[in-house]
Each structure stands twice: as C-alpha cells, then as structure tokens.
C-alpha cells in the first residue's frame, strides 16, 4: 500500500491507468494508452494484477526464459523493463504498481484511489466484455478496450437514452472534440418492446419502442442540441441490439464505439449490460464503456 500511496500522490487527482492481468504484455495497448495519456495531458500508471495463486509461484515466459519465482518486486522490475523496451526513456516517468488478487477489484480500487480519468485494458483478455463492464461499474471510471487507432474514423455513441444525464453521449462528444472526429448518435429500439406512450425529451424522459419513429428521431435531435452535440442521429429497430450496434459501426467504419454500463438489478443487467458486453467483446474497433449510476 505504501507504493500505491506514493503512486497516487505522484499521479495527482486524475490519470490514465493501464490495467494488466498477470503476465500479459500487450505492446500496442501500451502504446495506445501512452498516446492517450499525453493527448489528455494525464499521467500514465501501469497496474499489474497478479492472481494470488501466481504470486511467488513458478511460471514460464514473460518474466524470463527460465523458470523463476514471481514476487511483486520481480514483477515490478519486469514490467519496468518492458516499458523501457517498448517506450524508451519516457517509460521512466510512468508509475508501476503490482497488486495481488482478483483483477476487477484490484484494478478498480487503484483507479478509485487516484481518481483516474480513464482505464485502459487489452482486448485479448479472457471474457473482455464482461470484465470491461464489471471494471467500469466497480471503479466508476470509463474503461477503454483498446483496439485499432483513435484518430480518423467516426465515433459511434450507442445509447438507450434512458439516462437523464446522457453520460454515453457526453463521453462520446468529449472524445470526438479532443480528437476532432465525427460523432454519430445511434439508438436501436427493440420493435417488440412494451408500448409505454412516452418519448425521450431534452430532460431525459424514457424513450421506448412504442413511440413513432419520427418522434424518436425528433427527440434524438433535441437531445443532441440540448447537449450542444453536433451529432448525426441514426435510428434502428433490430431485435438483436448488440448486433445492430456492431453492424452500424462496421457500416460507418467507426474507430470507437461508446456504450454504457448501468448499475442496476441483475434482471435488468441481463438485457442492457449483456448488449454492452457483447459489443466490447466482438467489435473490431475500440470500445469505451461509460459507467451509468
């Protein structure tokens, strides 16, 4: 904890955290996190989480060509060497923290401790979609599943428009502004959803499948204007919302998809967060998961 406290003090009130599981060393993800930290003018922290059964155990590979006992100090030095090989001299300015335990609680705890602005994780992690959702909810921080490049292609904000604060749209608009990319607001309405007779407004009233398409489009435009977002709203009505998002992202050649992770009862997460988890797992582009309280 002393090392963590020191890292937190150096990182200040915000930062970008690259969260690594066990011995993974994704060079392209590291380079992406490093560029993002510089663009956002944040300090980069690398957090490596070693499972309890791997601490001080015998393993192959990443820590050296021979078998070696893994201790937090060994993992710290090995991670520091990896940073130097990949980034060169700037790696010395990056904080490295090695923790033992389960990945999500450990990485989320570190992100909360330094009040991180962004968590970055590898798309090669097992069950990456579920992990990204769980990490966003546990940390209260946006989680980027890093694929591809952050520049050039448009950003697709996929939202159910049931969040009065419109966090997904706001997050997407902020990133679009930073990287000067075009923003597309996409909303898929299940055609079999229950008719409620309510439509979304600039104050955040729920939008459901029973609202006429013209009204939904008008509401999307109204929301974008109220948030001062120059977005091109798109409507869909597919039964499979996750596939609709993936198809729209492919059709638009989106470089980033922004989805939400809502803290809700398990029976609601079975539908809403299952969509976000599938998108984060299956997308060819990067996916930014935004926590929604």
Secondary structure as the mmCIF struct_conf table of DSSP 4:
data_model
#
loop_
_struct_conf.conf_type_id
_struct_conf.id
_struct_conf.beg_label_comp_id
_struct_conf.beg_label_asym_id
_struct_conf.beg_label_seq_id
_struct_conf.end_label_comp_id
_struct_conf.end_label_asym_id
_struct_conf.end_label_seq_id
HELX_RH_AL_P HELX_RH_AL_P1 UNK A 2 UNK A 11
TURN_TY1_P TURN_TY1_P1 UNK A 12 UNK A 13
STRN STRN1 UNK A 16 UNK A 21
TURN_TY1_P TURN_TY1_P2 UNK A 22 UNK A 23
HELX_RH_AL_P HELX_RH_AL_P2 UNK A 27 UNK A 39
TURN_TY1_P TURN_TY1_P3 UNK A 40 UNK A 41
STRN STRN2 UNK A 44 UNK A 50
HELX_RH_3T_P HELX_RH_3T_P1 UNK A 52 UNK A 54
TURN_TY1_P TURN_TY1_P4 UNK A 55 UNK A 56
STRN STRN3 UNK A 58 UNK A 59
BEND BEND1 UNK A 61 UNK A 61
TURN_TY1_P TURN_TY1_P5 UNK A 62 UNK A 63
BEND BEND2 UNK A 65 UNK A 66
STRN STRN4 UNK A 68 UNK A 69
HELX_RH_AL_P HELX_RH_AL_P3 UNK A 72 UNK A 87
HELX_RH_3T_P HELX_RH_3T_P2 UNK A 88 UNK A 93
BEND BEND3 UNK A 94 UNK A 94
STRN STRN5 UNK A 95 UNK A 100
BEND BEND4 UNK A 101 UNK A 101
HELX_RH_AL_P HELX_RH_AL_P4 UNK A 103 UNK A 113
TURN_TY1_P TURN_TY1_P6 UNK A 114 UNK A 115
BEND BEND5 UNK A 117 UNK A 117
STRN STRN6 UNK A 118 UNK A 122
TURN_TY1_P TURN_TY1_P7 UNK A 123 UNK A 124
BEND BEND6 UNK A 125 UNK A 125
TURN_TY1_P TURN_TY1_P8 UNK A 126 UNK A 127
HELX_RH_AL_P HELX_RH_AL_P5 UNK A 128 UNK A 139
BEND BEND7 UNK A 141 UNK A 141
STRN STRN7 UNK A 142 UNK A 146
BEND BEND8 UNK A 148 UNK A 148
BEND BEND9 UNK A 150 UNK A 153
STRN STRN8 UNK A 155 UNK A 158
BEND BEND10 UNK A 161 UNK A 161
TURN_TY1_P TURN_TY1_P9 UNK A 164 UNK A 165
HELX_RH_AL_P HELX_RH_AL_P6 UNK A 167 UNK A 179
TURN_TY1_P TURN_TY1_P10 UNK A 180 UNK A 180
STRN STRN9 UNK A 183 UNK A 188
TURN_TY1_P TURN_TY1_P11 UNK A 191 UNK A 192
BEND BEND11 UNK A 193 UNK A 193
HELX_LH_PP_P HELX_LH_PP_P1 UNK A 194 UNK A 195
TURN_TY1_P TURN_TY1_P12 UNK A 202 UNK A 203
HELX_LH_PP_P HELX_LH_PP_P2 UNK A 205 UNK A 207
TURN_TY1_P TURN_TY1_P13 UNK A 209 UNK A 210
BEND BEND12 UNK A 211 UNK A 211
HELX_RH_AL_P HELX_RH_AL_P7 UNK A 213 UNK A 226
TURN_TY1_P TURN_TY1_P14 UNK A 227 UNK A 228
STRN STRN10 UNK A 231 UNK A 231
STRN STRN11 UNK A 234 UNK A 236
BEND BEND13 UNK A 239 UNK A 239
HELX_RH_AL_P HELX_RH_AL_P8 UNK A 241 UNK A 252
TURN_TY1_P TURN_TY1_P15 UNK A 253 UNK A 253
BEND BEND14 UNK A 255 UNK A 255
STRN STRN12 UNK A 256 UNK A 262
HELX_RH_AL_P HELX_RH_AL_P9 UNK A 266 UNK A 269
TURN_TY1_P TURN_TY1_P16 UNK A 270 UNK A 271
HELX_RH_AL_P HELX_RH_AL_P10 UNK A 272 UNK A 282
BEND BEND15 UNK A 284 UNK A 285
STRN STRN13 UNK A 286 UNK A 292
#
